[in-house]
Amino acid sequence: MDPKGYPYLEGIAFSAKSDHVIEAITQTPNKDVPMNLSYAQLIIHNVGEEYNYTEIDSCDFAGMYKVVEFSPRLWQLFSEQAL
């Protein structure tokens, strides 16, 4: 993992609840776990196919969230991925 991502996981404990569910327990209340997990250094990228970051259709972020909308370097809107 990229060391730049460590601060975004600090204070979050993860545990497997089932084959498809994880639990995230935070040390501080109201921590924005989805936002922390969306940090670029933590996102799993599918590098098997070419894509760029200029169009949403060319991005493949495999993981618990699907990118619905985004503006490079400004914001991202996610929805839960179907398992």
TORBA-329673 format. One record per residue: residue in three letters; x, y, z of N, C-alpha, C, O, CB in turn. Coordinates in steps of 0.02 Angstrom, whole numbers, plus 50000, padded with zeros to 5 digits. Glycine has a CB too. Layout:
N
+---------+-------+-------+-------+-------+-------+-------+-------+-------+-------+-------+-------+-------+-------+-------+-------+
: residuo :  n.xx :  n.yy :  n.zz : ca.xx : ca.yy : ca.zz :  c.xx :  c.yy :  c.zz :  o.xx :  o.yy :  o.zz : cb.xx : cb.yy : cb.zz :
+---------+-------+-------+-------+-------+-------+-------+-------+-------+-------+-------+-------+-------+-------+-------+-------+
:     ALA :     X :     Y :     Z :     X :     Y :     Z :     X :     Y :     Z :     X :     Y :     Z :     X :     Y :     Z :
...
+---------+-------+-------+-------+-------+-------+-------+-------+-------+-------+-------+-------+-------+-------+-------+-------+
This chain:
83
+---------+-------+-------+-------+-------+-------+-------+-------+-------+-------+-------+-------+-------+-------+-------+-------+
: residuo :  n.xx :  n.yy :  n.zz : ca.xx : ca.yy : ca.zz :  c.xx :  c.yy :  c.zz :  o.xx :  o.yy :  o.zz : cb.xx : cb.yy : cb.zz :
+---------+-------+-------+-------+-------+-------+-------+-------+-------+-------+-------+-------+-------+-------+-------+-------+
:     MET : 50042 : 49941 : 50000 : 50000 : 50000 : 50000 : 50044 : 50062 : 50000 : 50098 : 50063 : 50029 : 49952 : 50000 : 50061 :
:     ASP : 50020 : 50113 : 49967 : 50056 : 50177 : 49965 : 50055 : 50208 : 50036 : 50001 : 50216 : 50064 : 50023 : 50226 : 49913 :
:     PRO : 50112 : 50225 : 50064 : 50114 : 50254 : 50131 : 50073 : 50318 : 50138 : 50054 : 50337 : 50194 : 50185 : 50268 : 50151 :
:     LYS : 50060 : 50353 : 50083 : 50019 : 50413 : 50087 : 49948 : 50398 : 50108 : 49911 : 50443 : 50129 : 50019 : 50448 : 50019 :
:     GLY : 49927 : 50335 : 50103 : 49860 : 50316 : 50122 : 49850 : 50301 : 50195 : 49794 : 50298 : 50219 : 49839 : 50257 : 50082 :
:     TYR : 49905 : 50291 : 50233 : 49899 : 50272 : 50303 : 49858 : 50321 : 50346 : 49818 : 50297 : 50387 : 49968 : 50266 : 50332 :
:     PRO : 49867 : 50386 : 50339 : 49827 : 50432 : 50381 : 49751 : 50424 : 50371 : 49713 : 50440 : 50416 : 49847 : 50503 : 50366 :
:     TYR : 49731 : 50401 : 50313 : 49659 : 50393 : 50299 : 49630 : 50331 : 50331 : 49569 : 50324 : 50336 : 49647 : 50391 : 50224 :
:     LEU : 49672 : 50285 : 50353 : 49649 : 50224 : 50387 : 49660 : 50228 : 50462 : 49635 : 50186 : 50500 : 49686 : 50164 : 50360 :
:     GLU : 49697 : 50278 : 50484 : 49711 : 50286 : 50555 : 49646 : 50296 : 50595 : 49604 : 50336 : 50576 : 49759 : 50346 : 50567 :
:     GLY : 49640 : 50259 : 50648 : 49580 : 50265 : 50691 : 49521 : 50225 : 50666 : 49465 : 50234 : 50692 : 49561 : 50336 : 50697 :
:     ILE : 49530 : 50181 : 50617 : 49476 : 50138 : 50592 : 49499 : 50066 : 50598 : 49551 : 50047 : 50573 : 49458 : 50156 : 50517 :
:     ALA : 49458 : 50025 : 50633 : 49473 : 49953 : 50639 : 49423 : 49915 : 50596 : 49363 : 49926 : 50602 : 49469 : 49930 : 50715 :
:     PHE : 49448 : 49871 : 50553 : 49406 : 49832 : 50508 : 49403 : 49760 : 50530 : 49453 : 49732 : 50554 : 49432 : 49837 : 50436 :
:     SER : 49345 : 49729 : 50523 : 49338 : 49657 : 50536 : 49289 : 49628 : 50486 : 49241 : 49661 : 50465 : 49315 : 49644 : 50610 :
:     ALA : 49301 : 49565 : 50468 : 49257 : 49530 : 50421 : 49196 : 49504 : 50460 : 49204 : 49469 : 50510 : 49294 : 49472 : 50385 :
:     LYS : 49137 : 49521 : 50436 : 49075 : 49496 : 50466 : 49047 : 49437 : 50428 : 49011 : 49395 : 50455 : 49023 : 49552 : 50470 :
:     SER : 49063 : 49434 : 50363 : 49042 : 49378 : 50321 : 49087 : 49381 : 50259 : 49134 : 49421 : 50255 : 48965 : 49382 : 50301 :
:     ASP : 49072 : 49339 : 50210 : 49111 : 49338 : 50149 : 49104 : 49404 : 50109 : 49147 : 49420 : 50069 : 49091 : 49280 : 50105 :
:     HIS : 49050 : 49440 : 50121 : 49036 : 49500 : 50082 : 49028 : 49563 : 50123 : 49012 : 49616 : 50096 : 48975 : 49489 : 50041 :
:     VAL : 49037 : 49559 : 50189 : 49025 : 49617 : 50232 : 49084 : 49628 : 50278 : 49110 : 49581 : 50309 : 48960 : 49606 : 50274 :
:     ILE : 49106 : 49691 : 50283 : 49156 : 49710 : 50332 : 49126 : 49760 : 50380 : 49079 : 49796 : 50362 : 49220 : 49740 : 50298 :
:     GLU : 49153 : 49763 : 50440 : 49132 : 49811 : 50490 : 49189 : 49860 : 50501 : 49247 : 49839 : 50508 : 49110 : 49777 : 50557 :
:     ALA : 49174 : 49923 : 50504 : 49224 : 49975 : 50518 : 49205 : 50009 : 50583 : 49152 : 50041 : 50587 : 49229 : 50026 : 50459 :
:     ILE : 49248 : 50004 : 50632 : 49237 : 50036 : 50697 : 49288 : 50092 : 50703 : 49348 : 50082 : 50695 : 49243 : 49985 : 50757 :
:     THR : 49263 : 50153 : 50717 : 49307 : 50211 : 50720 : 49320 : 50231 : 50792 : 49279 : 50221 : 50837 : 49276 : 50270 : 50682 :
:     GLN : 49379 : 50260 : 50804 : 49397 : 50284 : 50870 : 49361 : 50349 : 50888 : 49350 : 50363 : 50946 : 49473 : 50294 : 50875 :
:     THR : 49343 : 50387 : 50837 : 49308 : 50450 : 50848 : 49239 : 50446 : 50817 : 49231 : 50416 : 50764 : 49348 : 50510 : 50820 :
:     PRO : 49189 : 50475 : 50848 : 49121 : 50473 : 50819 : 49117 : 50515 : 50755 : 49154 : 50563 : 50746 : 49069 : 50498 : 50869 :
:     ASN : 49071 : 50496 : 50712 : 49056 : 50533 : 50651 : 49113 : 50537 : 50601 : 49116 : 50584 : 50561 : 49034 : 50602 : 50669 :
:     LYS : 49159 : 50490 : 50604 : 49213 : 50489 : 50554 : 49183 : 50469 : 50487 : 49143 : 50423 : 50484 : 49271 : 50440 : 50576 :
:     ASP : 49202 : 50503 : 50434 : 49174 : 50491 : 50368 : 49213 : 50434 : 50334 : 49257 : 50446 : 50293 : 49178 : 50556 : 50325 :
:     VAL : 49195 : 50372 : 50351 : 49230 : 50313 : 50325 : 49227 : 50309 : 50249 : 49279 : 50299 : 50218 : 49201 : 50250 : 50356 :
:     PRO : 49169 : 50317 : 50217 : 49168 : 50314 : 50143 : 49214 : 50366 : 50111 : 49247 : 50351 : 50061 : 49098 : 50324 : 50117 :
:     MET : 49217 : 50425 : 50138 : 49260 : 50477 : 50111 : 49334 : 50457 : 50120 : 49374 : 50465 : 50074 : 49246 : 50545 : 50144 :
:     ASN : 49351 : 50432 : 50179 : 49420 : 50411 : 50191 : 49440 : 50355 : 50143 : 49496 : 50354 : 50117 : 49429 : 50388 : 50263 :
:     LEU : 49395 : 50308 : 50131 : 49410 : 50251 : 50088 : 49412 : 50271 : 50014 : 49436 : 50232 : 49973 : 49359 : 50196 : 50098 :
:     SER : 49387 : 50329 : 49997 : 49388 : 50351 : 49927 : 49453 : 50387 : 49909 : 49462 : 50408 : 49852 : 49329 : 50397 : 49913 :
:     TYR : 49498 : 50395 : 49957 : 49563 : 50427 : 49943 : 49599 : 50388 : 49888 : 49600 : 50326 : 49890 : 49607 : 50432 : 50007 :
:     ALA : 49627 : 50422 : 49840 : 49656 : 50390 : 49780 : 49708 : 50337 : 49796 : 49712 : 50287 : 49759 : 49687 : 50442 : 49737 :
:     GLN : 49747 : 50345 : 49848 : 49799 : 50296 : 49864 : 49769 : 50231 : 49893 : 49805 : 50181 : 49898 : 49848 : 50325 : 49913 :
:     LEU : 49706 : 50231 : 49911 : 49674 : 50171 : 49940 : 49629 : 50135 : 49890 : 49611 : 50077 : 49902 : 49633 : 50190 : 50000 :
:     ILE : 49611 : 50167 : 49835 : 49565 : 50137 : 49787 : 49601 : 50082 : 49749 : 49658 : 50091 : 49727 : 49537 : 50190 : 49739 :
:     ILE : 49568 : 50025 : 49740 : 49595 : 49971 : 49700 : 49581 : 49987 : 49627 : 49524 : 49998 : 49608 : 49563 : 49902 : 49721 :
:     HIS : 49633 : 49988 : 49587 : 49627 : 50006 : 49517 : 49634 : 49943 : 49474 : 49678 : 49902 : 49485 : 49679 : 50058 : 49497 :
:     ASN : 49591 : 49936 : 49424 : 49598 : 49883 : 49375 : 49645 : 49909 : 49321 : 49627 : 49952 : 49281 : 49528 : 49863 : 49344 :
:     VAL : 49706 : 49883 : 49321 : 49756 : 49907 : 49273 : 49763 : 49860 : 49214 : 49809 : 49868 : 49174 : 49823 : 49916 : 49308 :
:     GLY : 49718 : 49811 : 49209 : 49722 : 49764 : 49153 : 49699 : 49794 : 49088 : 49718 : 49770 : 49034 : 49680 : 49704 : 49169 :
:     GLU : 49660 : 49847 : 49091 : 49636 : 49881 : 49031 : 49654 : 49954 : 49035 : 49660 : 49982 : 49090 : 49559 : 49872 : 49022 :
:     GLU : 49663 : 49986 : 48978 : 49681 : 50056 : 48979 : 49620 : 50099 : 48996 : 49564 : 50086 : 48974 : 49709 : 50078 : 48911 :
:     TYR : 49632 : 50150 : 49036 : 49581 : 50199 : 49053 : 49616 : 50263 : 49074 : 49676 : 50264 : 49085 : 49534 : 50173 : 49110 :
:     ASN : 49577 : 50316 : 49078 : 49605 : 50379 : 49101 : 49559 : 50409 : 49153 : 49509 : 50378 : 49171 : 49615 : 50429 : 49041 :
:     TYR : 49575 : 50467 : 49177 : 49535 : 50497 : 49230 : 49495 : 50558 : 49205 : 49476 : 50601 : 49245 : 49580 : 50518 : 49287 :
:     THR : 49483 : 50561 : 49140 : 49447 : 50618 : 49113 : 49373 : 50603 : 49101 : 49333 : 50650 : 49095 : 49479 : 50640 : 49049 :
:     GLU : 49354 : 50540 : 49098 : 49285 : 50522 : 49087 : 49265 : 50467 : 49136 : 49305 : 50422 : 49150 : 49273 : 50499 : 49014 :
:     ILE : 49205 : 50471 : 49162 : 49184 : 50422 : 49212 : 49180 : 50351 : 49183 : 49193 : 50303 : 49219 : 49116 : 50442 : 49240 :
:     ASP : 49164 : 50345 : 49119 : 49158 : 50279 : 49089 : 49226 : 50244 : 49081 : 49228 : 50183 : 49073 : 49125 : 50284 : 49021 :
:     SER : 49280 : 50282 : 49083 : 49346 : 50251 : 49075 : 49377 : 50230 : 49141 : 49430 : 50199 : 49142 : 49392 : 50298 : 49039 :
:     CYS : 49346 : 50248 : 49197 : 49373 : 50231 : 49263 : 49342 : 50165 : 49287 : 49281 : 50156 : 49283 : 49360 : 50288 : 49314 :
:     ASP : 49384 : 50121 : 49312 : 49360 : 50059 : 49340 : 49387 : 50053 : 49411 : 49443 : 50029 : 49421 : 49381 : 49998 : 49297 :
:     PHE : 49349 : 50074 : 49460 : 49369 : 50069 : 49529 : 49336 : 50007 : 49558 : 49278 : 50010 : 49580 : 49350 : 50133 : 49570 :
:     ALA : 49371 : 49951 : 49559 : 49344 : 49890 : 49588 : 49346 : 49898 : 49664 : 49397 : 49918 : 49692 : 49383 : 49827 : 49564 :
:     GLY : 49292 : 49882 : 49696 : 49289 : 49889 : 49768 : 49218 : 49897 : 49791 : 49171 : 49880 : 49755 : 49331 : 49948 : 49791 :
:     MET : 49209 : 49922 : 49852 : 49143 : 49925 : 49882 : 49100 : 49982 : 49854 : 49039 : 49982 : 49863 : 49148 : 49933 : 49956 :
:     TYR : 49131 : 50029 : 49819 : 49093 : 50086 : 49792 : 49101 : 50091 : 49717 : 49154 : 50077 : 49689 : 49115 : 50150 : 49825 :
:     LYS : 49048 : 50113 : 49684 : 49049 : 50125 : 49612 : 49047 : 50201 : 49601 : 49008 : 50236 : 49634 : 48989 : 50090 : 49575 :
:     VAL : 49089 : 50226 : 49557 : 49090 : 50297 : 49543 : 49028 : 50314 : 49502 : 49016 : 50285 : 49449 : 49155 : 50318 : 49505 :
:     VAL : 48988 : 50361 : 49526 : 48928 : 50383 : 49491 : 48943 : 50446 : 49451 : 48924 : 50452 : 49393 : 48870 : 50395 : 49542 :
:     GLU : 48978 : 50493 : 49484 : 48998 : 50555 : 49451 : 49064 : 50578 : 49482 : 49079 : 50562 : 49539 : 48943 : 50610 : 49460 :
:     PHE : 49102 : 50614 : 49444 : 49162 : 50643 : 49472 : 49187 : 50700 : 49429 : 49172 : 50705 : 49369 : 49217 : 50591 : 49481 :
:     SER : 49226 : 50744 : 49460 : 49260 : 50798 : 49427 : 49332 : 50792 : 49449 : 49346 : 50800 : 49509 : 49228 : 50869 : 49443 :
:     PRO : 49379 : 50780 : 49403 : 49449 : 50769 : 49423 : 49475 : 50822 : 49471 : 49468 : 50882 : 49460 : 49493 : 50767 : 49361 :
:     ARG : 49505 : 50798 : 49525 : 49536 : 50840 : 49577 : 49487 : 50884 : 49615 : 49508 : 50927 : 49654 : 49589 : 50884 : 49546 :
:     LEU : 49421 : 50875 : 49605 : 49372 : 50916 : 49640 : 49327 : 50875 : 49685 : 49324 : 50887 : 49746 : 49330 : 50955 : 49591 :
:     TRP : 49290 : 50827 : 49657 : 49243 : 50788 : 49697 : 49227 : 50722 : 49664 : 49239 : 50713 : 49604 : 49179 : 50828 : 49709 :
:     GLN : 49200 : 50675 : 49704 : 49178 : 50610 : 49679 : 49112 : 50592 : 49713 : 49103 : 50606 : 49772 : 49232 : 50555 : 49693 :
:     LEU : 49067 : 50562 : 49676 : 49003 : 50538 : 49703 : 49002 : 50463 : 49693 : 49011 : 50439 : 49637 : 48941 : 50572 : 49670 :
:     PHE : 48992 : 50425 : 49748 : 48993 : 50352 : 49745 : 48926 : 50323 : 49763 : 48886 : 50354 : 49798 : 49046 : 50325 : 49792 :
:     SER : 48912 : 50263 : 49739 : 48856 : 50223 : 49762 : 48885 : 50155 : 49781 : 48940 : 50137 : 49760 : 48799 : 50216 : 49708 :
:     GLU : 48848 : 50117 : 49820 : 48872 : 50051 : 49840 : 48872 : 50004 : 49781 : 48825 : 50003 : 49742 : 48829 : 50023 : 49897 :
:     GLN : 48926 : 49966 : 49774 : 48931 : 49915 : 49722 : 48887 : 49856 : 49739 : 48882 : 49837 : 49798 : 49005 : 49893 : 49711 :
:     ALA : 48854 : 49828 : 49690 : 48817 : 49766 : 49701 : 48868 : 49710 : 49709 : 48916 : 49705 : 49670 : 48767 : 49751 : 49642 :
:     LEU : 48857 : 49667 : 49758 : 48903 : 49611 : 49769 : 48881 : 49549 : 49733 : 48914 : 49497 : 49737 : 48910 : 49596 : 49843 :
+---------+-------+-------+-------+-------+-------+-------+-------+-------+-------+-------+-------+-------+-------+-------+-------+
